[in-house]
Amino acid sequence: MEKFTLKRAHPNKTSTQVGRGGTRGKTSGRGGKGQTARAGNKRRPALRDAIKKIPKLRGRGVNSFKSFQPIASIITLTRIDAIVSQGAVLTRTLAVELGLVSKKAGKIPTIKILATGKITKKITVEGIPTSASAKAAIEAVGGTVK
């Protein structure tokens, strides 16, 4: 008796093919019964329909009423009178150095001088927008606005 002549008493059983969709057998990987097991099952997801009904944000983003123009930092005449010395030339850089305004994101912001309070010192304002009443108050003391 040789090893290669031996045969099994009970050979391995091979499963017979079932006529319900190929070699996968029974439900062919489609689960149980019902709509999902049928051919042509292409239902739209309910969440996608809900998302598609929401209007898109276009144009200016969330708030369309927000202005493009940056909001100016305000300096009053009383603060200028308290901090700036007599005969000084007030510019945007000097306003930051004296602490009248602080930098925003590393840049000097736009500044506007408003006529709140009184000014007693003669100063020169250069490159800073001023209100009409603030300009009149500065010029009444003997200062100039350029």
C-alpha positions in Angstrom: 0.0 0.0 0.0 1.4 3.3 -1.1 0.5 6.7 0.2 -0.7 8.0 -3.1 -3.1 5.2 -3.6 -5.1 6.1 -0.4 -8.6 7.5 -0.9 -10.9 9.1 1.6 -13.9 7.3 2.9 -16.0 10.5 3.0 -14.8 13.1 0.4 -15.5 16.9 1.0 -19.0 18.0 0.0 -19.2 20.8 -2.5 -22.3 23.0 -2.2 -24.7 22.8 -5.1 -25.4 26.1 -6.9 -28.8 27.6 -6.0 -30.8 29.5 -8.6 -31.1 32.8 -6.7 -28.2 34.9 -8.0 -24.9 33.3 -8.6 -22.4 31.6 -6.3 -23.3 33.7 -3.3 -26.3 31.5 -2.5 -29.7 32.1 -0.9 -30.2 36.0 -0.8 -27.0 36.7 -2.8 -25.8 39.3 -0.4 -29.0 41.3 -0.6 -30.2 40.7 2.9 -33.8 39.7 3.6 -37.0 40.3 1.7 -38.7 43.5 0.6 -37.8 46.6 -1.5 -34.1 46.5 -0.7 -33.8 42.9 -2.0 -35.3 43.7 -5.4 -33.6 44.7 -8.6 -33.7 48.5 -9.4 -33.6 49.6 -5.8 -32.2 53.1 -6.0 -34.0 55.1 -3.4 -32.8 58.7 -2.7 -31.4 59.4 0.8 -33.8 61.6 2.8 -31.0 63.6 4.2 -29.8 64.6 0.7 -33.3 65.9 -0.2 -33.4 68.0 3.0 -29.9 69.5 2.2 -30.9 70.3 -1.4 -34.0 72.3 -0.2 -31.9 74.6 1.9 -31.0 77.8 0.0 -27.3 78.4 -0.8 -25.4 81.3 0.7 -24.3 83.4 -2.2 -22.7 86.8 -2.5 -21.6 88.5 0.7 -21.7 85.6 3.1 -23.9 85.5 6.2 -24.6 89.2 6.6 -25.3 91.1 3.4 -25.9 94.3 5.3 -22.4 94.5 6.7 -20.4 97.4 5.2 -17.3 96.9 3.1 -15.8 100.1 4.7 -13.7 99.4 7.7 -15.0 100.9 11.0 -12.7 103.8 12.1 -11.2 104.0 15.5 -12.4 107.2 17.2 -10.2 109.7 19.0 -11.9 112.5 21.0 -10.5 116.0 21.5 -10.3 115.4 25.3 -8.0 112.4 24.8 -5.8 114.4 22.3 -5.6 117.3 24.8 -4.6 115.0 27.6 -1.9 113.0 25.7 -0.5 115.0 22.8 2.0 117.8 23.6 1.7 121.5 22.5 2.7 122.1 18.9 3.0 118.4 18.0 2.1 117.0 14.5 -0.5 114.3 15.0 -0.3 111.4 12.5 -1.6 107.9 12.5 1.8 106.4 13.5 2.1 109.0 16.4 -1.4 108.1 17.5 -0.4 104.5 17.8 2.9 105.4 19.6 1.1 107.6 22.1 -1.5 104.9 22.8 -4.5 106.8 21.4 -5.3 103.8 19.3 -4.0 100.3 19.2 -3.0 98.2 16.1 -5.5 95.7 14.7 -3.9 92.6 13.3 -0.5 94.2 13.2 -1.8 97.2 11.1 -2.6 100.8 11.9 -6.3 101.1 11.8 -8.3 104.0 10.1 -8.8 106.8 12.6 -11.3 109.6 12.9 -11.2 112.6 15.3 -14.5 113.6 16.8 -15.3 116.8 18.6 -16.2 115.3 22.0 -14.9 117.6 24.7 -12.5 120.6 24.4 -9.0 121.1 23.2 -6.6 123.8 24.5 -3.3 122.9 22.8 -2.2 124.1 19.4 -1.6 120.9 17.3 -1.3 120.0 13.6 -3.3 117.0 12.3 -2.0 115.3 9.2 -3.6 112.4 7.3 -6.4 111.8 9.9 -10.0 112.5 8.9 -11.8 114.8 11.3 -15.4 115.8 11.7 -16.3 119.4 10.8 -16.9 120.4 14.4 -13.5 118.9 15.5 -11.7 120.7 12.7 -13.4 124.0 13.7 -12.3 123.4 17.4 -8.7 122.7 16.4 -8.5 125.7 14.2 -10.1 128.0 16.8 -7.2 127.2 19.2 -4.7 128.0 16.5 -4.0 124.5 15.1 -4.2 123.2 11.6 -5.8 120.2 9.9 -4.2 118.9 6.7 
